[in-house]
């Protein structure tokens, strides 16, 4: 290990050290932490931030491939990531450019949450 390395779980290469972060009862490398599944709250926050900036790639990354998106102004849901993202792009083109979603409250658990915006 390099001089920066103080934990046995670090992955050290000749000139690089992946520093470790301590969590209760375990050590998680920064590289491993970056690949952990985000919580529902993190995903929803990321989605609305991306929507507000028009970042369709990030919007798509927040959705499952087989997502169903229900918008109350349409009688049928949009099905599948591609169809939903195309709809979101169209909406962004139609609404005023200064329209922003602001999350007022978000509550939930690891895999589900609800928001008020």
N, C-alpha and C positions, 0 to 999 in steps of 0.2 A: 504493500500500500504506500501511497505517497504521503508526504508530511501532512497534508490536509485531511487525510483519511483517519478517522478515529473509531470507526465502527467496522466490525468484521463483515457486515453485509454490503459494504461498498463494492462497486465494480470498478476496478482500477485498471487502466490501460497504461502503456508506457508513459504517456505525457498527459493523461486525462484522469480525473477522479470524479465520479458521480457521488456527490455528497449525500448523506442520508438525513432524513428527517425522522424524529422520534415521535411515535404515536403511542397511546397507551397499550402496553403489552406487545408492542411490535415496532420494528423499524421499517420504514418505507423509503426506497430510493426516490429521488426526484423523477427519474425516468419511469419508475413504476407508478408513481403518483399521477403522472400525466396521462397514463393509460387507464386509470380507474374510471368506472362508470360514474358520470355526474348524477347528482340528485335531481329529482323532478323540479325542485325550485331553481336549481342552477340551469337546467335545460329551458325552463319557461322564461327565465330572465334573459338567457342568451337569445332565445327566439324573438322576444319583443325588441331587444336591442338591435338585432339583425333586421327585423321588419322596419324599425324606425329609420335605419340607414339604407334600406334597400339592398341589403346583402343577401341575395337569393341563394348563394352557395351555403352560407351558414344556416339560413332558414331550412334548406333541404337536409343539412346534417342533423338538425334537431328532430327530424321525423323518421319514423319507421318506413320502410319501403312500402308496406301495405296499409298506410295510414288512411283513415276516413275522416274528412273534415266537413263538419256541418256548419253552414252559414245560414242563419234563419231567413235570409232574403231569397234563398234558392230552395226549391222543393226537394231536391235530391242532394245527397252528400257528394263531395268531390272525392274520388277514390284513387289511391296510389300517390306516392311522393311526387312524381312528375306532374300529374294533373293538379295537385294542390299548389305546388310551387308556381306553375303557370298562372293559376288563378290569383295567387298572391301578387305576382308581377303585374297582372292586369289591374288589380285593385290599386296598387301603388301608382300606376299611371293615371287612374281616374280620379283619385282623391287629391285634395290640395296638398302641395308638397310640404307644407308646414304641419300637417296632421301628425301627431306623435301619440303613441300609447304610453301612458304613465302608470306604472304599477303602484297602486295605493296600498294594497295589502296582499300578502302572499302567505299562505299557511299550508302545511302538509307534512308529509313523511318522505322517506327516501324515494319511493316509487310513485307517489301521487301527490297532487297539490291542487289548490284552488286559488284563484286570484280575483281581486277586484281592481279594475282599472278605470 
